[in-house]
């Protein structure tokens, strides 16, 4: 996933989301992505989470 298309979330927002070992939450446009850190593969997408 190219960095210019996504960004990490603000720490206050991260505190409200579940934590999974080996994964990070990212924002891509209005979508919320759960990304595996070992290979940067997208594991889950919450469509329009930021609408």
C-alpha positions as CSV (number, residue, x, y, z in Angstrom):
1,X,0.0,0.0,0.0
2,X,1.7,3.3,-1.1
3,X,2.2,5.7,1.7
4,X,0.9,8.7,-0.2
5,X,-2.5,6.9,-0.4
6,X,-2.8,6.2,3.3
7,X,-1.8,7.6,6.7
8,X,-1.7,6.5,10.3
9,X,-4.4,7.6,12.7
10,X,-4.3,10.1,15.4
11,X,-3.4,8.6,18.8
12,X,-6.7,9.6,20.4
13,X,-8.6,7.8,17.7
14,X,-6.4,4.7,18.0
15,X,-7.3,4.5,21.7
16,X,-11.0,3.9,20.7
17,X,-10.2,1.0,18.3
18,X,-9.4,-2.6,19.2
19,X,-5.8,-3.6,19.2
20,X,-4.5,-6.6,17.4
21,X,-0.9,-7.8,17.7
22,X,0.9,-7.5,14.4
23,X,-1.6,-5.1,12.8
24,X,-2.0,-1.3,12.5
25,X,-5.0,0.9,11.7
26,X,-4.6,3.3,8.8
27,X,-6.8,5.8,7.1
28,X,-7.2,5.8,3.3
29,X,-9.6,8.6,2.1
30,X,-12.8,8.0,4.1
31,X,-12.0,4.3,4.8
32,X,-10.5,2.7,7.9
33,X,-8.0,-0.1,7.1
34,X,-6.6,-2.8,9.3
35,X,-3.1,-3.6,7.9
36,X,-0.8,-6.5,8.8
37,X,2.6,-4.9,9.7
38,X,4.7,-7.8,8.5
39,X,3.8,-7.5,4.9
40,X,1.5,-4.4,4.7
41,X,-1.4,-6.5,3.4
42,X,-4.9,-5.1,4.1
43,X,-6.7,-7.4,6.4
44,X,-10.0,-5.5,6.9
45,X,-11.7,-2.4,5.5
46,X,-14.4,-0.3,7.2
47,X,-15.8,1.6,4.2
48,X,-16.7,5.3,4.7
49,X,-15.7,5.3,8.4
50,X,-14.8,9.0,8.1
51,X,-17.9,10.2,6.3
